[in-house]
Amino acid sequence: MDEKAQNIGRILQQARKSRGFTQADVAPHIGVSRATVAQIETGRRLLKADDLRRLAAFYGCSPSELLAPDPEDQDVDGVAELFRTHPDLAEDQGPSSFAHVCAMARALTALEAKLEIDSIGHPLPVYRAERANTQWQAARQGYRVAEDERRRLALGEGPVRFVDELLMTLGVRSAKATLPTGIVSISIAQPDHGLLVVVDKNLSLEHRRFRYAHGLAHFLFGTEGPWCACSSRVAPDFNEVRADAFASSLLIPQHGLRRYVETLGKETLGRGARAVLSVFSEGDGRDTTGESRRVDGRQRKGRHPLTLSDVLRAARYYGTSPSVTAHRLRDLRLLTDRELDRLETMLQSEKHSPINDELALPAALHEMDSLRSRLATLAATALHRGSIDAPRFSELADFTGVDVADRERLLAITATHPQQEHQSSRKSTEAIASSENNNHEE
């Protein structure tokens, strides 16, 4: 019998017993039978990486913390651990790779330290929710925290135009990259690059916005450990359900959605509401006797069901996919289950796809490459202040993909006075020349 498997099995058994769970409690959360859990704990079967991630999420810790009960062994490099679990991430080193995004985040963190921006940042709040026992409880936790965050950030009831830029103001880096098949987003926290949410660049704009908000939820609840890779192939656990609920509520606030539906001339009491209301009156104030008045609304205007056009317009307004919007409408009882099914069928129909494409979000208006733009801007600022030299500015400009022709303009718009602008122009010329010389020598 493999000694390593036996050691891992003993650790997992101890972790389960210390939390008061039985093997039967654990089995459904990793998708195996109770007998299989017993085999894992006795070392006769190794736990798969995805099963380990789900088990750690169920216990409210990271995979490294689960397998390293000794506190001295828990200082683990999250990126290295993530690369070991998902080797495909480490193989891709191109400009759109996950590794490149992490490197940009590290460079940005170093620049912010040089410019003393990190010293004035506000820490992200952490919501310590009780362990959910059902998906319903997990969803309610997500909805509640999203409403709290909207109030804390003074977002009101309108749409969030730039989700990635909103995260950046909260101290959370966000970017898109090429991720392995099946992984739609990664949330990772490291001291050298801070909090980082990376989404698959091949997702639609609406889906990417949703995944950014989803990743923020993992940091706000603080139960995922150093990293969390969200998969489209694995059945969602309670943490994923909670993050999905948070994302939909953050992007589509319930009161704002109701008001928007009213502007379409539709009923906001909900399709499941009663047709006759009972309005209570306290009377004339001389006694406590009141009366109830029946208000017949069976012939009221705006009681007609929402149409596909209504859903598409609301989706465009809030910057979400039509499916997310339709399900949010159903959760608020503005759609019945039958109407939701009918709309979902229409959305999947090819004859309606041209309408959906026409109403799709224009990327230029709803998404910024906030990580690259912030790194490039702070690099120019650091050069002006003398915090970095010209060759380093040239390296960072190459790193972020700023064309040589655009670097003079970048330095000009970040200069604080004409004299500095003149000096920056000279430094930029030196940086470009140095970069060209280095490339020629190579």
N, C-alpha and C positions, 0 to 999 in steps of 0.2 A: 504494500500500500504506500502511496506517495506521502512522504513526510511533510512536504509543503502543504498538500491538500489537507492533511490531518491538522496541522497548525491553524490553517485558515478556518477549518470547520470548528475547532474549539473556540476561536475568537468569535465567530458568528453565533455559536451557541450561547456563549457568555453574554454577548450583546443582546440577544433575544430574551434570555432569562432576566437580565438586569432591568429590562423594560416591561416585564410582566406579560410577555406574549407567549402563546403556544405555537407549536409548529403549524397547527391548523390555521392560526391567525395570520401567519406570515405567508403561507403558500399562495393565496389568491393574489397577493400584491406583486409577486414575481412570476405569476403565470405557470406554476408547477403544482404538483400534488403534495400532500403532506409527506408521503413516503419519500419523495425526491428531496424535500427539505431535510429529512432524517439522513439520507445518503450524503448530502452536502456536509452536514455537521459531523458526520463520522469519517469524512475524508474519502469516501468511495466515489465521490463525484465533485468536480470543480464547478464553482459558480461562474457563469458567463458574465462578461463585462456589463452588458445591458441589464442583466438581472441584479448585479451588484449595485448599479446606479439606482434602480427602482427600490431595492431594499434600503439603501441609504436614505433615499427620499422619504420612505415610509417611516424610518426611524428619526428623521429630522436632522441628519448630519451628512457629511460628505463621504464618498467612498474611502478616501485616505484616513479619515477619522474613524471610520468603522473598522478598518483593518489595522489601525495603529492605536491600540488602547493606551499605550504609554505616552503621556503628554510630551516627552522629549522627542518622540518620533513623529509628532503631528505637524512639524514645520516642513510642509511638502510644497515643492514648486508646482503650482496648479497647472501651468502651461505644460510642463514636462509630463505630469500625470495625465493630462488630457491627450497629449500626443501618444502616450503609451496605450491609452484606451482606444484612440482613434488614429492609427498610424497614417491613414490617408491625409490627415491634416498636415503632418510633418513633411510629407513627400512634395507637396506643392509649395514652391517658394517664389512664385511669380508676383507681379505687382497687384494682382487681385486676390491673393491668397490670404488665408487666415493668419499665417505667420507674418506676412507683411503688415497686416492691420495691427497685430500685436506690437510689432516694432515701431510703427507710427505712434501708437498709444504711449509706448515707453519714451519716445523722443518728445512727445507733447508734455508728459509728466516732468521730464527733466527741464524743459523750457519754462514751464510754469513755476518750477522751483527757482530757476535763475531770476525770473521776473517777479518773484515773491507773490505770485497770484495764488498759489496754494495756501498761503497763510491767511487769506481772507475768505476762503470758501466756507460754505455752510455744510455740515455733515448731513447726509441723507437720513431721514428718520427710519426707524425700524419698528414695524408693527408686529408685536409678539402675539400671534393668534394661537388659541388653543388647538391641539391636534384634532383635525376634522375626522369624524367617524363615518361620514357619508359624503357623497358628491354634493348633495344639497347644502350641507354645512360649508363645504369648501367654496361653493359658488357664492353663498351669502357673504362669506368673509371677503372675497374678492370685490363684490359689488360695494360693500360698506367702505372698504379702504379706498377704493377709487373715488367715491364721493368725498371722503375726508381729504384726499390729496387735491381734488379740484378746489375745495374750499381753501386749503392751505396755500395753494399756488395762485389763488384769485383768478381762476380760469373762467368763472361764470358758468353759463350754460351753452356757450357757443362752441363751434368746432376748434380743434387744435390744428393750426395750419401746418406747422413744422414740428413733427413729433421728434425727429432726431435732434433738432436744435433745442427743443424743450429739455430733452435728456441732458444735453451738454450744459445747460444752465444749472442743472441739478448735480453736476459733477460726474455724470455718467457718459462715458464715451460711447458713440454708436457709429457703426459702419456696415457696409455690405461687402461680402467676399464670396469667393467660390468655395462652397462647402461640399463635403462628400454626400453622395446620394443617400437620401433618407433623413439627413440632418437639416432642419430648417432654420435653426438659430442656436447661438451659444451665448450664455451669460457667464462671465468669468471675472473674478476679483483677485488682483495681484497688487502688492505694494508698489511695484515698479511701474505699473501702467494704470492703476486705479480700477474703477468699475467699468466694464466693457461689455457691450451687447453687439454681437455680430450676426447679421442675418444673411441668408442665401441671396446672392445678387440676382439669381434667376427667378425669384418670386416676383409677382406683380407688385406695383407700387402700393396698392391698397393692402396687400398681404404683408409687405415689408413694414408699413406703418404699424400694423397690428402686432407684428412680432417685436418691434421696438418697445411698445407699451407692455407686451407680455414679459419681455426681459426685465423691464423696470420692476415689475411685480416681484420677481425672484429676489431682487436686492432689498425691496421694501419689507418683505416678510422675513428675510435673513435666515432661511432654514435650509438653503441648498448647498452650503459649503463653498469651497473655492471655485467650483465651476458646475455648470449644468448644460448639457447638450440636449436640446429638445428635438425629438424625432417624430417624423410623420408616420412611422411604421409601428410604433409601440403604443399600446392602449394607454390613454392618459391616466396618470395617477392623480391623487387629490391635489397635489401641488400644481400640477398642470391645469386641472379644472379651475382652481382658484386664480391662477395667472390669466387664463382665458377670460374668466368673468371680469377680472380687473381691467383687462385691455378693452373689452367691449364697453364697459361702463365709463372708463376714462375718455374714450373717443366719442361715445354717444351718450351724453348725460340724459337721464330720463325726462326731466322737466323741459329741457331744451328740445328734445325730440317731440314731446307732446305739443309744444308751441309751434314747432315747424309743421307738424301734421295739421294743426288748425289753419295755418296759412294756405294749405291745400284744399281747405273747405271740407275737411273730414272730421268725424267725431273723435274726441279725445277721451271720452269716458271708457272706451274700450268696447270691442265687439262682444265681450262676455258680460257687459254691464246690463243691469235691469232696464227694461223699457219704461217702467214707471218708478219714479223716485218718491221718497217720503221726506219732505222738508219740515223740520220741527221749529216751532216758534215758542219763545219763552213767555208770551202773553204781554200784558200791559205793565208789568212790574209791580202791581199792587198785591199780587199773590204769586205762588209758585206754580200755578196751573198753566200748563202750556197746551199747545195743540199741534197736530201733525196735518200737513196739507199734501194731498196727492198731486204729483206733477206728472202728467201723461206725456211721455216722450216717444211714443210709438210712431208718430208721424213726423218726428223731428228731421230737420235738414242736416245733411252731413253724415247721416247714419249709413251711407253706402260703404261697402268694403273698400280697402285700399287696393289700388291697381299696381301693375308692374311699373308703370311710369312713376307713380308716387314713391315706390321703393327705390328706383334708380335715382330720382331727384334727391331723396334724403341721403342716399349713399354718397352721391357726389358732394353734397353739402358738408357732410361730416368726414369725407375722405376715407371711407371704408368700403369694403366689398359689398355688393348687393346682398349676398348671403348673410353676412354678419348683421347688416341692417335689418333684414327680414326677421332674423331670429331675435334681435333686440326688440322689434315691434311685437313679436309674439310674446316675449317675456313680460312686456308691459300690457298685454291683453288687448293690443290694438289690432292684432291678427288672431284668427282662430287657427287651430292645428290644420284644419282642412284648407284654409286659405293659404297657409304657409306652404303646405305640400304642393298646392296648385302653382304658386309663384316659383317655388324651387324648380318644378318641372319646366316652367316657361323660361327660367334663367338658363337651364341646361339645353334648351332647344336651339338649334342652329338658326332658325328664322329670326330669333330675337337677339342674336349675337351682334349684328351690326348696330343696333340701338345701344347695346351695352358698351361697345367699343367707342361709339361717338360720345357717350357720357363719361368715358374713363378719365381718370385724373391726369392732367398734364403734369409731367414730372417737374418741370421748371417752377411751377407754382406751389408744389406741395412737398418738395424734398430738397434738402441741401446735403452736400457731402461735407457734413459738419466737422468730421475729424480731420480731413485733408485741409479744408479751408482754414480751420483754426490753427493747425500746425504751420501752414504757410504764412499766415498773418503774424503769428507770434514770432516766427523765425525772422521776418523782416523787422519787427519791433525790437527783437533782441539785438539785431545787427545795429540798428540806430542807437541803442543804449550802450553798445560796447560789451554786451553780455556774451556774444559769440563773435568769431572773426568771419571774414568774407568767405574763406573756403568752406567753413561749416554751414554758412547760409546757402552756398551753392549746393552742398550735399543735401540739405533739407529740401531745397527747391526741386532737386532731381527726385528726391524720395517721394514728394507729394505730387509729382507730375506737372509742376509749373513750367511752361515753355520758357525757353531762354528769352524769347521776344517779350514775354509778359513780366519778366522780373523787374525791369526798370519801372514799369507802371506800378507794380506792387510796392516797390520801395517808395515811389513818389506819393502814393495815397496813404502810406503809413508814416510819412515824415511829419514832424510837428511844426517846422518852420523852413523857409527857403534855404538857409545855410545848410541845415541838416539834409535837405533834399539834394543839394549839390554834392555834399560829401557822400551821400548814399549812392548817387549815380556813379561816382568814381569807384566806390567799393564794389558795386555791382559789376562794373566792367572788369575789375580785378578778379572777382569770383568766377565770372563767366570764362575769362581767359584761363584762369587756373584749372577750371573744370575741363576746358577743351584740351589743355596741355596734358592733363592726366589721362584723358581718354585716348589722346594720340600716342602717348607712351605705352599704354596697355596694348 
